[in-house]
Amino acid sequence: MRLTASRKGLFRTSLPGLGECARVDMSAGDAAPYLERDMYVLLGFEPRFELLPEKPASATAAPRQPWGGLR
């Protein structure tokens, strides 16, 4: 029996400079964290690109305070 690693997409969005893309699991290696649609399909990620939940670009880059806001 041969085990294969699952390639998982988390959501789809559109980013400046990249366009339509999918946020992928960090197990994607060098491809992470974002893959253009064509590459996502070519590399066989699941679920299909069209079935990924859509997230607006503004929601993908939430501002965070360094060190959890500790002072």
N, C-alpha and C positions, 0 to 999 in steps of 0.2 A: 504494500500500500504506500502510495506517495502522497505526502502532505504538501499543500501549497499555501503560501501566505495569501490572505485575503487583502485585496487592495480596496480600501474604503474611502468613498467620498462622503463629506459631511454636509455641505450645502453648496449652492451655486450663487454667484454674484457677478458683478461687473466692476472692475477696478481700473482707475486711470492708468494708462500706459500698458495695460495687459488686456483689457476688454473683458469679454464674457469668459468666466473661469469657474473652477470648482475648488473649494477648500478641501484638502485631503488629509487623511490621517498621517501622523509623522512616520509611520512605517513605510511611507512612500520613498523614504530616503532623500536623495538629492532633489527629487521632484517637489518635495513638500516646501512650503505649505499650500501653494496655489498652482494649479495646472490649467492651461488653456483648454477649451472644450475639445479640440481635435486630439490633443495629446492624452487627455483623460480617456477618450473613447479608444484610441490606438493602444493604450497600455492595459485596457480591459478592467478598469475600475468598476465597482458596483456600489450602489445601484446605477442603472443607466442615467446619463446626464440629465435627461428630461424629467426623471423621477426624483431628483434631488430637491429638497426644499429650497426655496429662493429666499435670500437674505439681502436687503439693500446694502450697498457699499458703505453707507454711513454707520451701519450696525457692526461692520467687521473690524473697525478700528476704534474701539471704545477707548477713550483716554484713561490711563491708569497712573496712579501716583507711585513713584518709586518706593520700594520697601513697605508697601501697604499703607502709606500715609504716616509712618512713624517719624517722629522728629527727635 
